[in-house]
């Protein structure tokens, strides 16, 4: 092969390589466009998720505030309940004491009433005896 043929073969090879490179480059450009479009879609979806996440965080913050308020109210209710239990315990003790005092007063009144009835019975018996003696006299 002479130089001219060699140059011609190199040019043909070069031409084929360039054509092949152009085809590969076009394919790579197409793939890059597809990747860019897919990336754009993913960016939009991530932005949408970010927005949704922000809304959820806002809702969670509001819920935390409500839970804190409920905890505070529950603490107040527990304090009030403790106060009511203390008052009820005092009322029970007072009622028990009053009941015992009433029971003692009733026992005392019953004993006093029994003594008075016994005294009346003996007085009546004595009067009956006197009346019988008086009636038996001529």
Buried (B, 14 or more C-beta within 10 A) or exposed (E): EEEEEEEEEEEEEEEEEEEEEEEEEEEEEEEEEEEEEEEEEEEEEEEEEEEEEEEEEEEEEEEEEEEEEEEEEEEEEEEEEEEEEEEEEEEEEEEEEEEEEEEEEEEEEEEEEEEEEEEEEEEEEEEEEEEEEEEEEE
